[in-house]
Amino acid sequence: MAEKKFEAALTRLEEIVQELEKGDILLDQSLKLFEEGIKLSRICNKRLEEAERKVEILIKDKDGTVKARPFEEEEEV
């Protein structure tokens, strides 16, 4: 499977979930969709982990330590 962008993978994963939840497809097709969904969820997870590492790099202190803190939007003054 070619590398997909996060948004495309997530959209397709949502489509697969909806299709599987309907329950009106054959077992073979269900298994194929499930396998595709697992691959897509791994792609999404990988992309999220990469993004998290980039954010951690950006929030390192001057001494190089990373402080875990939730993302908060800046308040408008």
mmCIF file as gemmi writes it, N, C-alpha and C atoms, coordinates in Angstrom:
data_model
loop_
_atom_site.group_PDB
_atom_site.id
_atom_site.type_symbol
_atom_site.label_atom_id
_atom_site.label_alt_id
_atom_site.label_comp_id
_atom_site.label_asym_id
_atom_site.label_entity_id
_atom_site.label_seq_id
_atom_site.pdbx_PDB_ins_code
_atom_site.Cartn_x
_atom_site.Cartn_y
_atom_site.Cartn_z
_atom_site.occupancy
_atom_site.B_iso_or_equiv
_atom_site.pdbx_formal_charge
_atom_site.auth_seq_id
_atom_site.auth_asym_id
_atom_site.pdbx_PDB_model_num
ATOM 1 N N . MET Axp A 1 ? 0.843 -1.176 0 1 0 ? 1 A 1
ATOM 2 C CA . MET Axp A 1 ? 0 0 0 1 0 ? 1 A 1
ATOM 3 C C . MET Axp A 1 ? 0.888 1.238 0 1 0 ? 1 A 1
ATOM 4 N N . ALA Axp A 2 ? 0.653 2.149 -0.928 1 0 ? 2 A 1
ATOM 5 C CA . ALA Axp A 2 ? 1.441 3.375 -1.003 1 0 ? 2 A 1
ATOM 6 C C . ALA Axp A 2 ? 1.183 4.222 0.234 1 0 ? 2 A 1
ATOM 7 N N . GLU Axp A 3 ? 2.206 4.991 0.618 1 0 ? 3 A 1
ATOM 8 C CA . GLU Axp A 3 ? 2.066 5.854 1.787 1 0 ? 3 A 1
ATOM 9 C C . GLU Axp A 3 ? 0.956 6.873 1.545 1 0 ? 3 A 1
ATOM 10 N N . LYS Axp A 4 ? 0.085 7.007 2.516 1 0 ? 4 A 1
ATOM 11 C CA . LYS Axp A 4 ? -1.014 7.958 2.401 1 0 ? 4 A 1
ATOM 12 C C . LYS Axp A 4 ? -0.814 9.092 3.386 1 0 ? 4 A 1
ATOM 13 N N . LYS Axp A 5 ? -1.393 10.203 3.067 1 0 ? 5 A 1
ATOM 14 C CA . LYS Axp A 5 ? -1.394 11.31 4.006 1 0 ? 5 A 1
ATOM 15 C C . LYS Axp A 5 ? -2.354 10.961 5.137 1 0 ? 5 A 1
ATOM 16 N N . PHE Axp A 6 ? -2.107 11.56 6.287 1 0 ? 6 A 1
ATOM 17 C CA . PHE Axp A 6 ? -2.903 11.271 7.466 1 0 ? 6 A 1
ATOM 18 C C . PHE Axp A 6 ? -4.395 11.474 7.21 1 0 ? 6 A 1
ATOM 19 N N . GLU Axp A 7 ? -4.748 12.608 6.647 1 0 ? 7 A 1
ATOM 20 C CA . GLU Axp A 7 ? -6.155 12.931 6.443 1 0 ? 7 A 1
ATOM 21 C C . GLU Axp A 7 ? -6.835 11.937 5.514 1 0 ? 7 A 1
ATOM 22 N N . ALA Axp A 8 ? -6.144 11.543 4.448 1 0 ? 8 A 1
ATOM 23 C CA . ALA Axp A 8 ? -6.709 10.578 3.503 1 0 ? 8 A 1
ATOM 24 C C . ALA Axp A 8 ? -6.877 9.215 4.166 1 0 ? 8 A 1
ATOM 25 N N . ALA Axp A 9 ? -5.891 8.81 4.952 1 0 ? 9 A 1
ATOM 26 C CA . ALA Axp A 9 ? -5.964 7.523 5.638 1 0 ? 9 A 1
ATOM 27 C C . ALA Axp A 9 ? -7.089 7.523 6.663 1 0 ? 9 A 1
ATOM 28 N N . LEU Axp A 10 ? -7.234 8.603 7.39 1 0 ? 10 A 1
ATOM 29 C CA . LEU Axp A 10 ? -8.281 8.695 8.406 1 0 ? 10 A 1
ATOM 30 C C . LEU Axp A 10 ? -9.67 8.692 7.773 1 0 ? 10 A 1
ATOM 31 N N . THR Axp A 11 ? -9.811 9.402 6.669 1 0 ? 11 A 1
ATOM 32 C CA . THR Axp A 11 ? -11.096 9.432 5.97 1 0 ? 11 A 1
ATOM 33 C C . THR Axp A 11 ? -11.476 8.038 5.486 1 0 ? 11 A 1
ATOM 34 N N . ARG Axp A 12 ? -10.525 7.341 4.885 1 0 ? 12 A 1
ATOM 35 C CA . ARG Axp A 12 ? -10.8 5.983 4.399 1 0 ? 12 A 1
ATOM 36 C C . ARG Axp A 12 ? -11.103 5.05 5.571 1 0 ? 12 A 1
ATOM 37 N N . LEU Axp A 13 ? -10.396 5.207 6.673 1 0 ? 13 A 1
ATOM 38 C CA . LEU Axp A 13 ? -10.643 4.383 7.853 1 0 ? 13 A 1
ATOM 39 C C . LEU Axp A 13 ? -12.061 4.602 8.366 1 0 ? 13 A 1
ATOM 40 N N . GLU Axp A 14 ? -12.518 5.835 8.39 1 0 ? 14 A 1
ATOM 41 C CA . GLU Axp A 14 ? -13.888 6.135 8.818 1 0 ? 14 A 1
ATOM 42 C C . GLU Axp A 14 ? -14.91 5.483 7.884 1 0 ? 14 A 1
ATOM 43 N N . GLU Axp A 15 ? -14.627 5.493 6.586 1 0 ? 15 A 1
ATOM 44 C CA . GLU Axp A 15 ? -15.515 4.852 5.616 1 0 ? 15 A 1
ATOM 45 C C . GLU Axp A 15 ? -15.606 3.348 5.877 1 0 ? 15 A 1
ATOM 46 N N . ILE Axp A 16 ? -14.459 2.739 6.158 1 0 ? 16 A 1
ATOM 47 C CA . ILE Axp A 16 ? -14.417 1.304 6.421 1 0 ? 16 A 1
ATOM 48 C C . ILE Axp A 16 ? -15.223 0.975 7.671 1 0 ? 16 A 1
ATOM 49 N N . VAL Axp A 17 ? -15.055 1.77 8.717 1 0 ? 17 A 1
ATOM 50 C CA . VAL Axp A 17 ? -15.797 1.532 9.963 1 0 ? 17 A 1
ATOM 51 C C . VAL Axp A 17 ? -17.296 1.603 9.694 1 0 ? 17 A 1
ATOM 52 N N . GLN Axp A 18 ? -17.729 2.598 8.962 1 0 ? 18 A 1
ATOM 53 C CA . GLN Axp A 18 ? -19.154 2.736 8.645 1 0 ? 18 A 1
ATOM 54 C C . GLN Axp A 18 ? -19.664 1.531 7.868 1 0 ? 18 A 1
ATOM 55 N N . GLU Axp A 19 ? -18.872 1.091 6.911 1 0 ? 19 A 1
ATOM 56 C CA . GLU Axp A 19 ? -19.271 -0.056 6.092 1 0 ? 19 A 1
ATOM 57 C C . GLU Axp A 19 ? -19.372 -1.328 6.937 1 0 ? 19 A 1
ATOM 58 N N . LEU Axp A 20 ? -18.391 -1.529 7.814 1 0 ? 20 A 1
ATOM 59 C CA . LEU Axp A 20 ? -18.4 -2.713 8.668 1 0 ? 20 A 1
ATOM 60 C C . LEU Axp A 20 ? -19.544 -2.662 9.678 1 0 ? 20 A 1
ATOM 61 N N . GLU Axp A 21 ? -19.868 -1.487 10.17 1 0 ? 21 A 1
ATOM 62 C CA . GLU Axp A 21 ? -20.947 -1.35 11.146 1 0 ? 21 A 1
ATOM 63 C C . GLU Axp A 21 ? -22.307 -1.663 10.548 1 0 ? 21 A 1
ATOM 64 N N . LYS Axp A 22 ? -22.467 -1.457 9.244 1 0 ? 22 A 1
ATOM 65 C CA . LYS Axp A 22 ? -23.73 -1.787 8.585 1 0 ? 22 A 1
ATOM 66 C C . LYS Axp A 22 ? -24.016 -3.277 8.707 1 0 ? 22 A 1
ATOM 67 N N . GLY Axp A 23 ? -22.97 -4.083 8.567 1 0 ? 23 A 1
ATOM 68 C CA . GLY Axp A 23 ? -23.114 -5.517 8.73 1 0 ? 23 A 1
ATOM 69 C C . GLY Axp A 23 ? -23.764 -6.242 7.578 1 0 ? 23 A 1
ATOM 70 N N . ASP Axp A 24 ? -23.937 -5.618 6.448 1 0 ? 24 A 1
ATOM 71 C CA . ASP Axp A 24 ? -24.618 -6.264 5.328 1 0 ? 24 A 1
ATOM 72 C C . ASP Axp A 24 ? -23.669 -6.676 4.202 1 0 ? 24 A 1
ATOM 73 N N . ILE Axp A 25 ? -22.42 -6.986 4.56 1 0 ? 25 A 1
ATOM 74 C CA . ILE Axp A 25 ? -21.455 -7.442 3.554 1 0 ? 25 A 1
ATOM 75 C C . ILE Axp A 25 ? -20.983 -8.849 3.902 1 0 ? 25 A 1
ATOM 76 N N . LEU Axp A 26 ? -20.478 -9.527 2.907 1 0 ? 26 A 1
ATOM 77 C CA . LEU Axp A 26 ? -20.018 -10.903 3.089 1 0 ? 26 A 1
ATOM 78 C C . LEU Axp A 26 ? -18.773 -10.96 3.969 1 0 ? 26 A 1
ATOM 79 N N . LEU Axp A 27 ? -18.54 -12.124 4.545 1 0 ? 27 A 1
ATOM 80 C CA . LEU Axp A 27 ? -17.421 -12.315 5.455 1 0 ? 27 A 1
ATOM 81 C C . LEU Axp A 27 ? -16.086 -12.012 4.783 1 0 ? 27 A 1
ATOM 82 N N . ASP Axp A 28 ? -15.878 -12.512 3.568 1 0 ? 28 A 1
ATOM 83 C CA . ASP Axp A 28 ? -14.618 -12.26 2.859 1 0 ? 28 A 1
ATOM 84 C C . ASP Axp A 28 ? -14.376 -10.764 2.681 1 0 ? 28 A 1
ATOM 85 N N . GLN Axp A 29 ? -15.409 -10.039 2.288 1 0 ? 29 A 1
ATOM 86 C CA . GLN Axp A 29 ? -15.282 -8.596 2.103 1 0 ? 29 A 1
ATOM 87 C C . GLN Axp A 29 ? -15.027 -7.917 3.444 1 0 ? 29 A 1
ATOM 88 N N . SER Axp A 30 ? -15.688 -8.383 4.489 1 0 ? 30 A 1
ATOM 89 C CA . SER Axp A 30 ? -15.472 -7.827 5.826 1 0 ? 30 A 1
ATOM 90 C C . SER Axp A 30 ? -14.017 -7.994 6.251 1 0 ? 30 A 1
ATOM 91 N N . LEU Axp A 31 ? -13.461 -9.163 5.999 1 0 ? 31 A 1
ATOM 92 C CA . LEU Axp A 31 ? -12.072 -9.416 6.366 1 0 ? 31 A 1
ATOM 93 C C . LEU Axp A 31 ? -11.11 -8.529 5.583 1 0 ? 31 A 1
ATOM 94 N N . LYS Axp A 32 ? -11.377 -8.356 4.308 1 0 ? 32 A 1
ATOM 95 C CA . LYS Axp A 32 ? -10.528 -7.479 3.494 1 0 ? 32 A 1
ATOM 96 C C . LYS Axp A 32 ? -10.582 -6.04 4.007 1 0 ? 32 A 1
ATOM 97 N N . LEU Axp A 33 ? -11.784 -5.59 4.32 1 0 ? 33 A 1
ATOM 98 C CA . LEU Axp A 33 ? -11.935 -4.233 4.84 1 0 ? 33 A 1
ATOM 99 C C . LEU Axp A 33 ? -11.252 -4.09 6.197 1 0 ? 33 A 1
ATOM 100 N N . PHE Axp A 34 ? -11.388 -5.119 7.035 1 0 ? 34 A 1
ATOM 101 C CA . PHE Axp A 34 ? -10.756 -5.091 8.346 1 0 ? 34 A 1
ATOM 102 C C . PHE Axp A 34 ? -9.238 -5.003 8.206 1 0 ? 34 A 1
ATOM 103 N N . GLU Axp A 35 ? -8.67 -5.804 7.316 1 0 ? 35 A 1
ATOM 104 C CA . GLU Axp A 35 ? -7.217 -5.772 7.084 1 0 ? 35 A 1
ATOM 105 C C . GLU Axp A 35 ? -6.775 -4.399 6.587 1 0 ? 35 A 1
ATOM 106 N N . GLU Axp A 36 ? -7.532 -3.823 5.666 1 0 ? 36 A 1
ATOM 107 C CA . GLU Axp A 36 ? -7.208 -2.487 5.171 1 0 ? 36 A 1
ATOM 108 C C . GLU Axp A 36 ? -7.295 -1.472 6.308 1 0 ? 36 A 1
ATOM 109 N N . GLY Axp A 37 ? -8.309 -1.622 7.154 1 0 ? 37 A 1
ATOM 110 C CA . GLY Axp A 37 ? -8.472 -0.721 8.289 1 0 ? 37 A 1
ATOM 111 C C . GLY Axp A 37 ? -7.31 -0.791 9.257 1 0 ? 37 A 1
ATOM 112 N N . ILE Axp A 38 ? -6.805 -1.996 9.512 1 0 ? 38 A 1
ATOM 113 C CA . ILE Axp A 38 ? -5.654 -2.164 10.4 1 0 ? 38 A 1
ATOM 114 C C . ILE Axp A 38 ? -4.435 -1.45 9.813 1 0 ? 38 A 1
ATOM 115 N N . LYS Axp A 39 ? -4.201 -1.619 8.512 1 0 ? 39 A 1
ATOM 116 C CA . LYS Axp A 39 ? -3.071 -0.952 7.859 1 0 ? 39 A 1
ATOM 117 C C . LYS Axp A 39 ? -3.215 0.564 7.954 1 0 ? 39 A 1
ATOM 118 N N . LEU Axp A 40 ? -4.421 1.053 7.733 1 0 ? 40 A 1
ATOM 119 C CA . LEU Axp A 40 ? -4.656 2.491 7.794 1 0 ? 40 A 1
ATOM 120 C C . LEU Axp A 40 ? -4.489 3.028 9.211 1 0 ? 40 A 1
ATOM 121 N N . SER Axp A 41 ? -4.938 2.258 10.19 1 0 ? 41 A 1
ATOM 122 C CA . SER Axp A 41 ? -4.784 2.718 11.576 1 0 ? 41 A 1
ATOM 123 C C . SER Axp A 41 ? -3.313 2.784 11.954 1 0 ? 41 A 1
ATOM 124 N N . ARG Axp A 42 ? -2.515 1.875 11.429 1 0 ? 42 A 1
ATOM 125 C CA . ARG Axp A 42 ? -1.067 1.917 11.687 1 0 ? 42 A 1
ATOM 126 C C . ARG Axp A 42 ? -0.431 3.143 11.034 1 0 ? 42 A 1
ATOM 127 N N . ILE Axp A 43 ? -0.873 3.465 9.826 1 0 ? 43 A 1
ATOM 128 C CA . ILE Axp A 43 ? -0.378 4.658 9.143 1 0 ? 43 A 1
ATOM 129 C C . ILE Axp A 43 ? -0.722 5.896 9.96 1 0 ? 43 A 1
ATOM 130 N N . CYS Axp A 44 ? -1.969 5.984 10.409 1 0 ? 44 A 1
ATOM 131 C CA . CYS Axp A 44 ? -2.391 7.145 11.204 1 0 ? 44 A 1
ATOM 132 C C . CYS Axp A 44 ? -1.595 7.23 12.502 1 0 ? 44 A 1
ATOM 133 N N . ASN Axp A 45 ? -1.424 6.109 13.158 1 0 ? 45 A 1
ATOM 134 C CA . ASN Axp A 45 ? -0.673 6.085 14.413 1 0 ? 45 A 1
ATOM 135 C C . ASN Axp A 45 ? 0.773 6.536 14.19 1 0 ? 45 A 1
ATOM 136 N N . LYS Axp A 46 ? 1.381 6.057 13.108 1 0 ? 46 A 1
ATOM 137 C CA . LYS Axp A 46 ? 2.76 6.433 12.794 1 0 ? 46 A 1
ATOM 138 C C . LYS Axp A 46 ? 2.868 7.938 12.558 1 0 ? 46 A 1
ATOM 139 N N . ARG Axp A 47 ? 1.915 8.493 11.803 1 0 ? 47 A 1
ATOM 140 C CA . ARG Axp A 47 ? 1.929 9.929 11.517 1 0 ? 47 A 1
ATOM 141 C C . ARG Axp A 47 ? 1.748 10.737 12.802 1 0 ? 47 A 1
ATOM 142 N N . LEU Axp A 48 ? 0.86 10.279 13.683 1 0 ? 48 A 1
ATOM 143 C CA . LEU Axp A 48 ? 0.643 10.99 14.945 1 0 ? 48 A 1
ATOM 144 C C . LEU Axp A 48 ? 1.881 10.94 15.827 1 0 ? 48 A 1
ATOM 145 N N . GLU Axp A 49 ? 2.554 9.801 15.863 1 0 ? 49 A 1
ATOM 146 C CA . GLU Axp A 49 ? 3.788 9.7 16.651 1 0 ? 49 A 1
ATOM 147 C C . GLU Axp A 49 ? 4.867 10.62 16.096 1 0 ? 49 A 1
ATOM 148 N N . GLU Axp A 50 ? 4.98 10.703 14.769 1 0 ? 50 A 1
ATOM 149 C CA . GLU Axp A 50 ? 5.951 11.603 14.151 1 0 ? 50 A 1
ATOM 150 C C . GLU Axp A 50 ? 5.645 13.054 14.505 1 0 ? 50 A 1
ATOM 151 N N . ALA Axp A 51 ? 4.372 13.41 14.468 1 0 ? 51 A 1
ATOM 152 C CA . ALA Axp A 51 ? 3.979 14.775 14.806 1 0 ? 51 A 1
ATOM 153 C C . ALA Axp A 51 ? 4.286 15.067 16.269 1 0 ? 51 A 1
ATOM 154 N N . GLU Axp A 52 ? 4.038 14.107 17.132 1 0 ? 52 A 1
ATOM 155 C CA . GLU Axp A 52 ? 4.319 14.292 18.56 1 0 ? 52 A 1
ATOM 156 C C . GLU Axp A 52 ? 5.808 14.527 18.799 1 0 ? 52 A 1
ATOM 157 N N . ARG Axp A 53 ? 6.656 13.768 18.101 1 0 ? 53 A 1
ATOM 158 C CA . ARG Axp A 53 ? 8.1 13.971 18.248 1 0 ? 53 A 1
ATOM 159 C C . ARG Axp A 53 ? 8.517 15.363 17.784 1 0 ? 53 A 1
ATOM 160 N N . LYS Axp A 54 ? 7.927 15.84 16.702 1 0 ? 54 A 1
ATOM 161 C CA . LYS Axp A 54 ? 8.248 17.175 16.208 1 0 ? 54 A 1
ATOM 162 C C . LYS Axp A 54 ? 7.817 18.241 17.217 1 0 ? 54 A 1
ATOM 163 N N . VAL Axp A 55 ? 6.663 18.069 17.805 1 0 ? 55 A 1
ATOM 164 C CA . VAL Axp A 55 ? 6.183 19.026 18.802 1 0 ? 55 A 1
ATOM 165 C C . VAL Axp A 55 ? 7.102 19.02 20.01 1 0 ? 55 A 1
ATOM 166 N N . GLU Axp A 56 ? 7.527 17.843 20.452 1 0 ? 56 A 1
ATOM 167 C CA . GLU Axp A 56 ? 8.435 17.758 21.593 1 0 ? 56 A 1
ATOM 168 C C . GLU Axp A 56 ? 9.735 18.501 21.308 1 0 ? 56 A 1
ATOM 169 N N . ILE Axp A 57 ? 10.232 18.397 20.102 1 0 ? 57 A 1
ATOM 170 C CA . ILE Axp A 57 ? 11.454 19.109 19.734 1 0 ? 57 A 1
ATOM 171 C C . ILE Axp A 57 ? 11.225 20.608 19.848 1 0 ? 57 A 1
ATOM 172 N N . LEU Axp A 58 ? 10.059 21.05 19.439 1 0 ? 58 A 1
ATOM 173 C CA . LEU Axp A 58 ? 9.756 22.477 19.457 1 0 ? 58 A 1
ATOM 174 C C . LEU Axp A 58 ? 9.551 23.024 20.866 1 0 ? 58 A 1
ATOM 175 N N . ILE Axp A 59 ? 9.176 22.173 21.829 1 0 ? 59 A 1
ATOM 176 C CA . ILE Axp A 59 ? 8.903 22.671 23.172 1 0 ? 59 A 1
ATOM 177 C C . ILE Axp A 59 ? 10.019 22.361 24.164 1 0 ? 59 A 1
ATOM 178 N N . LYS Axp A 60 ? 11.172 21.967 23.686 1 0 ? 60 A 1
ATOM 179 C CA . LYS Axp A 60 ? 12.298 21.734 24.585 1 0 ? 60 A 1
ATOM 180 C C . LYS Axp A 60 ? 12.735 23.043 25.215 1 0 ? 60 A 1
ATOM 181 N N . ASP Axp A 61 ? 13.132 22.951 26.478 1 0 ? 61 A 1
ATOM 182 C CA . ASP Axp A 61 ? 13.672 24.132 27.169 1 0 ? 61 A 1
ATOM 183 C C . ASP Axp A 61 ? 15.068 24.428 26.65 1 0 ? 61 A 1
ATOM 184 N N . LYS Axp A 62 ? 15.607 25.55 27.093 1 0 ? 62 A 1
ATOM 185 C CA . LYS Axp A 62 ? 16.939 25.952 26.657 1 0 ? 62 A 1
ATOM 186 C C . LYS Axp A 62 ? 17.993 24.915 27.022 1 0 ? 62 A 1
ATOM 187 N N . ASP Axp A 63 ? 17.778 24.213 28.143 1 0 ? 63 A 1
ATOM 188 C CA . ASP Axp A 63 ? 18.748 23.2 28.557 1 0 ? 63 A 1
ATOM 189 C C . ASP Axp A 63 ? 18.511 21.849 27.891 1 0 ? 63 A 1
ATOM 190 N N . GLY Axp A 64 ? 17.505 21.774 27.015 1 0 ? 64 A 1
ATOM 191 C CA . GLY Axp A 64 ? 17.257 20.552 26.259 1 0 ? 64 A 1
ATOM 192 C C . GLY Axp A 64 ? 16.249 19.61 26.867 1 0 ? 64 A 1
ATOM 193 N N . THR Axp A 65 ? 15.698 19.938 28.023 1 0 ? 65 A 1
ATOM 194 C CA . THR Axp A 65 ? 14.702 19.062 28.632 1 0 ? 65 A 1
ATOM 195 C C . THR Axp A 65 ? 13.331 19.351 28.048 1 0 ? 65 A 1
ATOM 196 N N . VAL Axp A 66 ? 12.573 18.288 27.891 1 0 ? 66 A 1
ATOM 197 C CA . VAL Axp A 66 ? 11.223 18.407 27.357 1 0 ? 66 A 1
ATOM 198 C C . VAL Axp A 66 ? 10.257 18.365 28.529 1 0 ? 66 A 1
ATOM 199 N N . LYS Axp A 67 ? 9.403 19.344 28.578 1 0 ? 67 A 1
ATOM 200 C CA . LYS Axp A 67 ? 8.394 19.379 29.624 1 0 ? 67 A 1
ATOM 201 C C . LYS Axp A 67 ? 7.059 19.05 28.988 1 0 ? 67 A 1
ATOM 202 N N . ALA Axp A 68 ? 6.426 18.016 29.501 1 0 ? 68 A 1
ATOM 203 C CA . ALA Axp A 68 ? 5.114 17.632 28.977 1 0 ? 68 A 1
ATOM 204 C C . ALA Axp A 68 ? 4.08 18.623 29.49 1 0 ? 68 A 1
ATOM 205 N N . ARG Axp A 69 ? 3.365 19.203 28.56 1 0 ? 69 A 1
ATOM 206 C CA . ARG Axp A 69 ? 2.288 20.097 28.939 1 0 ? 69 A 1
ATOM 207 C C . ARG Axp A 69 ? 1.258 20.065 27.819 1 0 ? 69 A 1
ATOM 208 N N . PRO Axp A 70 ? 0.005 20.213 28.174 1 0 ? 70 A 1
ATOM 209 C CA . PRO Axp A 70 ? -1.026 20.151 27.136 1 0 ? 70 A 1
ATOM 210 C C . PRO Axp A 70 ? -0.956 21.369 26.229 1 0 ? 70 A 1
ATOM 211 N N . PHE Axp A 71 ? -1.374 21.164 25.011 1 0 ? 71 A 1
ATOM 212 C CA . PHE Axp A 71 ? -1.428 22.26 24.059 1 0 ? 71 A 1
ATOM 213 C C . PHE Axp A 71 ? -2.599 23.153 24.437 1 0 ? 71 A 1
ATOM 214 N N . GLU Axp A 72 ? -2.343 24.408 24.589 1 0 ? 72 A 1
ATOM 215 C CA . GLU Axp A 72 ? -3.396 25.357 24.895 1 0 ? 72 A 1
ATOM 216 C C . GLU Axp A 72 ? -3.299 26.5 23.906 1 0 ? 72 A 1
ATOM 217 N N . GLU Axp A 73 ? -4.442 26.857 23.362 1 0 ? 73 A 1
ATOM 218 C CA . GLU Axp A 73 ? -4.442 27.99 22.45 1 0 ? 73 A 1
ATOM 219 C C . GLU Axp A 73 ? -4.213 29.247 23.247 1 0 ? 73 A 1
ATOM 220 N N . GLU Axp A 74 ? -3.484 30.166 22.656 1 0 ? 74 A 1
ATOM 221 C CA . GLU Axp A 74 ? -3.223 31.427 23.341 1 0 ? 74 A 1
ATOM 222 C C . GLU Axp A 74 ? -4.512 32.219 23.44 1 0 ? 74 A 1
ATOM 223 N N . GLU Axp A 75 ? -4.688 32.816 24.595 1 0 ? 75 A 1
ATOM 224 C CA . GLU Axp A 75 ? -5.862 33.645 24.787 1 0 ? 75 A 1
ATOM 225 C C . GLU Axp A 75 ? -5.679 34.965 24.062 1 0 ? 75 A 1
ATOM 226 N N . GLU Axp A 76 ? -6.74 35.421 23.426 1 0 ? 76 A 1
ATOM 227 C CA . GLU Axp A 76 ? -6.671 36.705 22.742 1 0 ? 76 A 1
ATOM 228 C C . GLU Axp A 76 ? -6.858 37.807 23.758 1 0 ? 76 A 1
ATOM 229 N N . VAL Axp A 77 ? -6.011 38.823 23.661 1 0 ? 77 A 1
ATOM 230 C CA . VAL Axp A 77 ? -6.075 39.937 24.61 1 0 ? 77 A 1
ATOM 231 C C . VAL Axp A 77 ? -6.691 41.13 23.955 1 0 ? 77 A 1
